[in-house]
Amino acid sequence: MRNPMFVFDEKMADLVLGYCRDRLALDPVPLDYGGYAASLPGSLREVIGGLISPEGNDADRVLELFSDHLATAVISADSPRYLSFIPAAPTKASLLFDMVVSSGSLHGTSWLEAAGAVAAENQVLTFLAELAGLPEGAGGCFVSGGSAANLSALMVGRDTASLRGSTTQHPRIACTDEAHSSVGKALHVLGIEPFLVPAVDHRLRGEVLEAALSSDQPGAADVVGVAATAGTTNAGLVDDLAGVGSVARRRGLWFHVDAAYGGGALLSPAARPLFDGIELVDSLVIDPHKWLFAPYDCAALIYRQPALAKAVHTQDAAYLDVIHVALPGSVEAGDRAAGDGTAGDDAPGGDGAETDTADEPWNPTDYAYHLSRRARGLPLWFSLAVYGTDAYRDAVETVLANARAAAALISVTPYLELVREPTLSIVLFRRKGWSRGDYEAWSARLLADQIAFVTPTSWEGEPTARFALLHPDTTVDIVREIIETMA
């Protein structure tokens, strides 16, 4: 008798697909309650207690428990009323195709195993590289998020320092204290120290970096790379990429840009000048699960010269040798990424010219610290192909306009104070006279009343309210409704 786990169950399929259909049809998507739910962690444990058992349970009972108790204890990041952290607003097409990826158990570890998935993902990576102005041949892979991307990119910057003339035994990466927390974690994992450069108005500037590197400050001579930010998480600020990139080029430093949140704004012609200099990067991260409307977990890691990353990240093992063997008749090539012009149209930067030569396969596992990986770029690929890039541009520009309108509304509200004009889509403001406790109590009330999910932050040592706009349906009317609760 076959194990029932591997036999198609039509009733279960209808049950789960019906739930997915109902969830996708919600308009607007409700917030729900997360950790503030009436069901506290202890009672949640009681609800699902004993559910994992030797004999199992009926699927309808398990799904009912999930729907009634667990799902409502997860705040919907795709709700237009989710304005905390960095929200998510995946398109309907991307959500549907994520189901295809899961139902087909589609992975994307190597060209040998997953050529179709890799080709589609590489098409998206090429599109993003072109948005940033990177040269033909730039490419990389999709990883789980900005943390994994920053770690992988900075590892390449460290391990290739000798190729740029560095002889230091104690490499450092220059950054400011405004860099994302994952940069510091990545440096800790890599066993290297940050070289902190003073921020000017919370931004890394080229002339300040140059002055710090030219000083007799301890560690200045050991700097092998610099990590800049294009869209800080707390305030949405963009570093002086042109200035920093010029210093990095002149000094032979690895230039990494964390555009995990802000990179989506490259689609906006109006916002594009903010990113001048991004074309100078050696490595770049953009998280489509943020401002490119893809499902979790999807981060694009792109290298100017992927061959450098491949030399660092390729894992050697007897059982893996086969994935690095050139496939006869393949039109996929890592060689093109290295700049020798031999790749076909499926490699990032390929020109579509098929050849009869056996090209080296493009293995996503060679461009980050991972090995096994799901084909997490496919939902974005499907959505871009279905809706077109103009629709993405329009969605980004709608969010930028809504952020400016929200800031304008706050500026004319007597009991509020706008901290600074938004650069991208994050709006910082204060309720005059409020303490940290006031903000926290207000935040809890907002969620309890299902008005919005807005958590406070700090700015220059003071408690501050923060709107992170990302969903195009987060209208000024929603913002007005929220700020009226602060009166």
N, C-alpha and C positions, 0 to 999 in steps of 0.2 A: 504494500500500500504506500502510495506516495505521501511524502510529508505535505500537509495542507498549506504550509507557509509558501510553497512554490507552485500552487495551483491557483489559476485565476478564479476569483470569487466575484461573480457578476453583481450580487446583492451588495457586497462591500464596496465595490467600485461605484455603483450608483449612489450609495450612501455618502461616500467621501466626495465624489464629484458634485453631488447635490449641495453639500455643505460649501464646497469651493465656489460653485456658481452663485449661491446666495451671498457669500462673502464678497465676491467681486462686484455684485450688483448693488451693494450698499452705497448710497449717495445722499448725503455725505457719509464718510466713514466715521463711526462713533469713536470717541476717545477711549472709553473704558477706564479702568482704575489702577492697574498696576499694583504696586506695593501698598497703595492707599486703599485697596479694595476692602470691603466689609469682611471678606474672608481673609483673615490674617494668616501668616505662614503656618501657624499651628493648626488652624482649622482646615487649611488646604491639605496638609498632610493627612488629616482625618478623612477628608473627602476621597482621596486616592489611596488611602491605606489598604494594603492587602491586594491592590489591583494587579500587581505583578506576582503571579502565582504559578504553581506547576501546571494547573489545568487551563489557564487562560480565561477569557471572557468573551461575550458576544460583542462584535464590533459596534453595534448600535449603542450599547450601554457605555462603552469606552468613549465613543464620540460625543455622547450626550454629556458625560462628565466633563469632557474637555470644553464643549461649547458653553455649558452653563456655569462652570466654575473656573477653569484654567484660562480660557480665552479672555474672559472679562477681567482677569488679573494681569493682563498684558496691555499696557497703553499702546494704542495704535499709532505708530510713528508716521503712518501715511494719512492721518487725519489732518485736514486743514487747520485744526485747532491745536495741533502739536507744534509748539514754538520753542521748545527747549533743546539743549545740546545742539546737534545738527539733525534735523528731521530726515525722513525719507518719503519720497512720493513716486513710487514705481508706476510706470504706465501699465494700463490694462494688458497690452500686448506682452510686455516683459514678464508680468506675473503669470500669464497663461503659458508662455514659453518656458518659464521656470518649472512648470509642471511637466512639460515635455522632457526637460533635462532630467528631472527626477524619475519620471516614469520609465525613461529609457536607460536609466543608470549611466548617463553619458559622462564620461570623464575626459580629461585632456592632458594626460601626463606626457605622452610622446606622439610623434608623428606616425610611428609604426602602428600604434593602437588607435589613434583618434585623429587621423588626417583631416576628416571633414570638419570636426569641431575646431581644430587648431587653425585651419584655413579661414573659417568664419571669424574666430577671435582675432586673428592677425589682421583681417580687414578693418576691424574696429580700431586696433592699435595703430594702424597706419593713418586712419582718419584723425585720431587724437594727436598723433605726432605731427601731422600736417597743420592742425589747429595751432599747435605751439610753435610752428615754424622750424621744426627740426629737419635735418637733411634727409634725403632719400637713403633708406637703409636702417633708419632708426627702428627699434622694435623692442620687444620684451615679452611680458606675459601678464596674465591676471592673477592676483593673489587675493587673500581674504579681506585686507583692509590696509589703511595707511600705516599701521604699526608694522605689519609684515613687509610692506614695501619699503619703508624707511630703513628697517634693519637690513634688508637684502641689498639696497642701493649703497648704503654707507659701508657695508662689508666690502663691496667692490671698490669703493673709493679708498678704503684702507689697504686692501690687498694689491692694488695696482699702483700704489704711491711710488714704488721704485721705478716704474716705467716713466714717471714724470720727473725723475731726478732726485727724489727724496732718499736720504740715507738714514733718517731718524729711526731709532729703536723704540721711540715712545710717541707714536702718531697721535695727533689730536684733530678734532673737527671744530671749526669755528662756527659759532651760532650766538644768538642772543638768548636771554631768559624768556623771550616771548615764543620761542620755538615750541612746537607741540610736545607734550609730555612723552610721546613715544620716541622722539629723537633722543632724549636723555636716557630712556630705557634701552634703546638700541645701542647707544654708546657703552652703557653699562654691560650689556651682554657681550659686546665686542671687546671689552676690556680696554677701552681707550677713554681718555678724559676729554671733556669739552673745553674749548678755548672760548671763554665768554667774552663777547664784544658788547660794549654798551649800546643800547638801543636809543635811537633818537625819535621821540614821539612814538615809541613802541614799535619802531621799524628798524631793520638792519639796513645801514646805508654804506655805499661803496667807500666813501672817503673815510668813514670811521673804521671800517674794516682795514683799509690800507694803513691808517695810522697805527692801529693796534698791532698789525703784523710787522710794522717797521720799528716798533718800540723794543725796549729791552725787557718787556714783560715776560715772566717765566712761561715757557711753553710756546712762545710766538714762533720760534724757529722749527717747532715740531708739527706745525699745522700742515696737514696734507689735503684738507678739503674744507668746504664750507656748506652749511645747510641753511638755506633761506626758505621763507614761507610766502606762499601766494594765497592769502586768505586765512588769517589767524582764526582759530576756532572761537576765541572769546569775543573778538571785535571785528573780524572780517578784514583786517588790514593786509596790504600787500607790500612786501619789502622792496627796496630799491634793486630790482633784479638786474637792470642794465648796469648799474654801478658795481654791484657785487659780482656779477658775471664777468665784467671787464677785469676786475682785480684777480679773480680766479684764473682767468685765461692768461693774464700777464705773468702770474706767479706759478703757473702749472699746478693749480689746485683742482681737485675734484669738485664740481659745482652741482649740488643736489638741490632741487626745489620741491618742497612739500606743498603741492596744490590740491591736496586731498579734498578739501571743501571748495576752495575758490576756483579750481580749474574749470568748472562748468561755465563760468562767466566768459571763457575764451570764445564762446559761441556768440556773444553780444558784440557787435561792431562798436557800440558806444563804450563798453567796458574794456575792450581789447587793449587800448593804450596803457592801462594799468599794469599790464603784463609785459611791457616792452623789456627785452632782455631775457625772456624765458627761452628764447631760441638758442641761448648760449649754454644751456644745461648739458651736463653729462648724464644725469638721471633725473627722472620726473615721476611724481605720483599724482594721479587724478582718481578720485573715488567715484565711479558712476553710481554707486548706491547712495550717494549724496545728491549732488546737483545735476546729475545726468539721468535721474529718474529710472534707475535700475533697482532690482531687489537686492537685499543683503545676500551674500557678502561678495562685493565686487570692487576691486581696486586695480587700476591699470598702472603697471610699472613699466616705464619706457626708458630705454638707454639710447644715447646718441650712437654709441658703438657697442652693439650687443655682444660682439665677440669678446670684449673685455669681461663682461658679466659671465659669459659662458665659461671662460677660463677659470673663473673663481667658483662658480656654483655647480658645475657638472659633477655628479656623483659617480664614482668609480666602483663597480662591483662586477663580478663575473656574470651574474644574471642580467646585468644592465648593458653589457657590451652590445647586444643585438640592436638596441634602440639607437645606437650611434653609427650603425652601418648604413652607408648610402644605399638608397633603394633605386634599382634600375628604372629609368624612365620617369623618376620623380621630377616634379616642377617646383619642389619646395627646397629652399636652400638657406643654410645659415651663412654660406659664403658671401651671399649678396649683402647681408647685414654687416659683414666685416669689410665690405667696400670693394670686392673684386668683380662685382657686376655679373654674377652668374645665377642669381636667383630667379625663380619664376614668379607668377602673379600671386601666389599664395603666401609668400614671405612678406613681412613688413617692408614696405618700400619697393616691392617688386613692380616691374613695369609690364607684366603680363606676357612677356616673350617666352614662350615655351622652348625648351631645348631637349635634345635627345641624350644629354649627358646625365650621368648619375650624380645628383646633387646631395649634399649633406642634409639630412632631415632637420626640421625645426622642432625642437623639443622644449615645450614650456618649462619643463622641470629644470632646464639648464640655466634659467635666468632669475632664480630666487632660491632661497634655502630649502624650499619644499621638494617633495618628490611626488607622491600621489596628490591629485587635485581634481575637483569636479570642474566641468566646463562652464565656469561661472560667468564667462563673457558672452555666452550664447543668448541669454535673454535680452541683453543690451543690443546685440547684433540684430536679432529679430525685430525688436522695436524700432531701431534706426531704419532698417530696411522697409518696414511697414509704413511708418509715419513720415519719414523723410527728415532731413536735418533742419529744414525751415521750421517745422513744428517744434523742434527742440529749441531753436533760437528764439522763437516767439515765447515759449514757456519761460525761458531764462529771463528774457527782457520784461515779461510780465512781473516776475518776482522782483527784479530790480526796481521797477516802477512802484510796486506796492511798498517796498521798503522805504523809498523816498517819500511816498505819501504818508506812511506811518510816522516817519520822523517829523514831517510837517505838521501832522495832527498833534503830536506830542508837544511840539514847540509852542503851539497856541493854547495848550491846556494849562490853566493857571497853577494847578497844584503839581505839575510835573516839570522836570528839567531834562532836556536832551543833553546827554553827556558829550556826544560828538556826532557830526553828520555821518551817515553810513557810507562806507566805501563800497561794500557789496550788498549783502542782504541781512546783515546783523545790525540791530538797533539797540543801543545802550541808552537807558534813561533812568531817572530817579524820581521817586515820590518824595516830595519835600517833607522833611521831618520824620521819615521812617527809619527804624533801626533794622538790623538784620532779622530780628525776630518778627517784625511786622511783615517783611517780605515773605518770610517762610510761612507764616500763618495765612497770608493772602494767597500764596501759591497753593496751599492745601485746600483752601476754600474753592478756588477756581476749579480744581480737579474734582472735588467732591460734588460741585454743582454742574459738572460736565460743560463748563464754559470754555476752558482751555487748559493746556498743560504748559505752564510757564514757570521755570525755576530761576531763582536769583543767582547772581554771580558777584564778583568784586571787581572794582576798577580803581586802580591807584589807592588801594587800601580801604575803599568805601564800598558798602553794600550797594548793589545796583540791580535794577531789573533789566532783563535781556530778552528781546525777541529775535529768534532765529527763523527768518522767513525762508521757505524753500518750496512750499506747495503753491502752485499758481492760483489755487482756489482760496488761499488765505487772503481775504479781501480787507479793504480798509474798514468796512463795516464790522468785521470780526475784531479787528484791532480796536475800534471805537468801543465795542461792547466790553472788551477786556479792560481798557483803561478807565471806563466809567465805574468799574468796581473798586477803583482806588480812591474815589472821591471821598 
